[in-house]
Amino acid sequence: MMQEEILLQHLEELAGKLEICVRDENISMDETSGTGGLCRVEGHYILILNSKANVRDKIQVMVKALQQFNLDDIYIKPVVRQLLEHQQ
């Protein structure tokens, strides 16, 4: 559990390096079955995470979003890079 929260923090730091704003939003489960996702508003990326989602789901949403970016020239902690490269 603690490891997942640390991993989530590392992913949030990486998003910051990519100038992606990460927001925890209270998404009503009635409106959507999703746990969040990446969107672009006026040229700025925003990654919305459902505040009610568990840490593991938030990690999956972040990984899926961050995999869309070129991460070659950015230092990423090895455990995070491995997750990004091997998670489908």
N, C-alpha and C positions, 0 to 999 in steps of 0.2 A: 504493500500500500504506500509506504513512505517513498519507495523507489519510484513509483508511478508519479507521485507528486513532484519529485525532483526532476523527472523526465519531462513532465509538463512545463516546469519552469524553464528548462533548457530550450524546449521548443518555442516558448514565448520569447525568450531572448533572441533566438534565431529569427523569429518573425520581426522583432524590433530591428535587427540588422538589415532586414529586407524592407524596412519602412512599412510594414503591415501593422495596422492598428488591430489589436486583439480586444474584443469586447465580450464580456459575459453578459448575456441578455436573458431575461426571464421570458422564455418562449413558452407560450401555452401549448401543451401537448394536444389540445383539441384542434388547434389550427394546423399543426404539422406533426409528422412523425419523425422529423429530423432532429439531429443533435446540433445543427449549425452548419456553417460552411463559409466559403470565401466569396466575397462580392467586390465589385469595383464601383465606387461612387465618385463621380467627378475626377477620375484619374487616380484616385487613391484606393488602395486595397484595404478592405476591412474583413477581418476574420471573426465571424460571430459564433460564439459557443453558447450552447444552452446551459444556463447556470444550474439547471436541475439535472443535467446529465452527469453520469459518474466520471471519474478521472480517466478511466480507460477509454470511454467513448470520446471524451475531449481530445485525448491523445490521437485517436484514430482520425478525427476530423482535422486536427492540425497537420498530421502526417500527410494526409491526402491533399491538403491545400499547399503545403510547402513543397511537395514533390513536383508541383507545376513550375517551379522556379529553377533557374540555373544556379546551382549551389557550388560549382567547381571552385570559385575563387574566394569562398568564405570559409573561415575556420569554423569547423563544427566538431564538438566533442565526439570522439570515436563511437561511443555507444549510441549517440543520436544519429550520426551518419549511417551507421549500420541499420538502424531502424528505418531510416528514410530510404535506403537502397534495397531493403529486403521485404518491406511491407507492401502488399498489393492492395 
